[in-house]
Amino acid sequence: MVDVDDPRPHHAMLREIFDLEKTWREGPDSGESDEYEQIYVTAFLLFLIGDPADSRRLYAAKFRTGDMDLGTGFDAQAIFGAGRHETLQWLLENGYTDERAHLSEWLLQSEDPKIEDWARHVRDYFYSPDGVLLLDEL
């Protein structure tokens, strides 16, 4: 079980799950049940880890997907786990200038709710106050 208070030991696994979920969503097989929540909880845990290198994969899920649910339902706030400045700086330093420009504009015009408020809301949605994941078992 991934501890919401410290998901860092599971960083590589969470990246892999996120990538598999994104591939599944963009493929021809549409699952059943509440599997749709998995990519969102995984994105939240990646947000909590705060590695700016994850911003590229999270950006692609929101803004470079052919999946309508991801494009509309995935919260751009998840991209900024490392912090606003740190994320934008990492994108710039690593050659992701289009993504940086787009996210800079998004921060100026669309950051609603604020990232900090979003993070509290998402934690409360997925986890009980004592850190137990609230999703049904698959």
Rosetta blueprint (number, residue, H / E / L):
1 M L
2 V L
3 D L
4 V L
5 D L
6 D L
7 P L
8 R H
9 P H
10 H H
11 H H
12 A H
13 M H
14 L H
15 R H
16 E H
17 I H
18 F H
19 D H
20 L H
21 E H
22 K H
23 T H
24 W H
25 R H
26 E H
27 G L
28 P L
29 D L
30 S L
31 G L
32 E L
33 S L
34 D L
35 E L
36 Y L
37 E H
38 Q H
39 I H
40 Y H
41 V H
42 T H
43 A H
44 F H
45 L H
46 L H
47 F H
48 L H
49 I H
50 G L
51 D L
52 P H
53 A H
54 D H
55 S H
56 R H
57 R H
58 L H
59 Y H
60 A H
61 A H
62 K H
63 F H
64 R L
65 T L
66 G L
67 D L
68 M H
69 D H
70 L H
71 G H
72 T H
73 G H
74 F L
75 D L
76 A H
77 Q H
78 A H
79 I H
80 F H
81 G L
82 A L
83 G L
84 R H
85 H H
86 E H
87 T H
88 L H
89 Q H
90 W H
91 L H
92 L H
93 E H
94 N L
95 G L
96 Y L
97 T H
98 D H
99 E H
100 R H
101 A H
102 H H
103 L H
104 S H
105 E H
106 W H
107 L H
108 L H
109 Q H
110 S L
111 E L
112 D L
113 P L
114 K L
115 I H
116 E H
117 D H
118 W H
119 A H
120 R H
121 H H
122 V H
123 R H
124 D H
125 Y H
126 F H
127 Y E
128 S L
129 P L
130 D L
131 G L
132 V L
133 L E
134 L L
135 L L
136 D L
137 E L
138 L L
